[in-house]
Amino acid sequence: MIDEFAKRSAQLEQALFEMRRVVVGQDRALERLMVALLSGGHCLLEGVPGLGKTLTLNTLARVLGGSFSRIQFTPDLLPSDIVGTRIYLASKEKFDVEPGPVLANFVLADEINRAPAKVQSAMLEVMQERQVTIGDQSFPAPAPFLVMATQNPIESEGVYPLPEAQRDRFMMRVPMGYPTVDEEREIVYRMDVEASAAEPILDPGDVLAMQRVSGEVFVDQKVVDYALRIVTATRRPGD
């Protein structure tokens, strides 16, 4: 167990190093993304345009390997554009199912709050149950399965607030702030050279093994109680 833990920890460090080779700064956001990944939860990145949210998630998906799809949320997007739909095949005189892009290992829901609540809600089933239902058929999502979404602050123009049920599907909301002066200087320097592309470091089997190992880490009862007290305090902020 110790050898397995050391092996997976080294792989995780290697993956983080590869991401930092492409993404300047945002170390805290990268670490939180990895925590969500190891915990099997989905992650929501929030920040004003231009902070590298999409670049960060694209880089993460490339480093992790596996299948990847990007869904650009727009006001005219339809639920069937996400989960899939039934299409009629005239040559066979029957309906066939065409699964949507959400059935991938790593799904980037870009600017998720650019679409109205009806469209956002199309993600509820697959994020909770890791499957989509089209007609009378259910299709499982591949393992591992991770939804990584970006959203602009609600003060921005042309955005819709996420429904409470949708927000509940995300394990983490990770705010992304402006880079420091030194980090912005590094970004300027990199604009004069060809952009670095991340290399695949892991594969889906490695990610599943990491999730399994992290689930076997001992957590003392006092840590559990402390976390529960924090959660309870958020529900009764006036107490």
ABEGO torsion letter per residue (X at the ends): XAAAAAAAAAAAAAAAAAAAAABBEGAAAAAAAAAAAAAGBBBBBBEBBGAGAAAAAAAAAAAAEEBBBBBBBBAABBAAAAAEBBBBBAAAGBBBBBBBAABBABBBBBGAAABBAAAAAAAAAAAAAGBBBBEABBBBBBOBBBBBBBBBBAABBGBBBBBAAAAAABABBBBBBBBBAAAAAAAAAAAABBBBBBBBABBAAAAAAAAAAAAABBBBAAAAAAAAAAAAAAABAAX
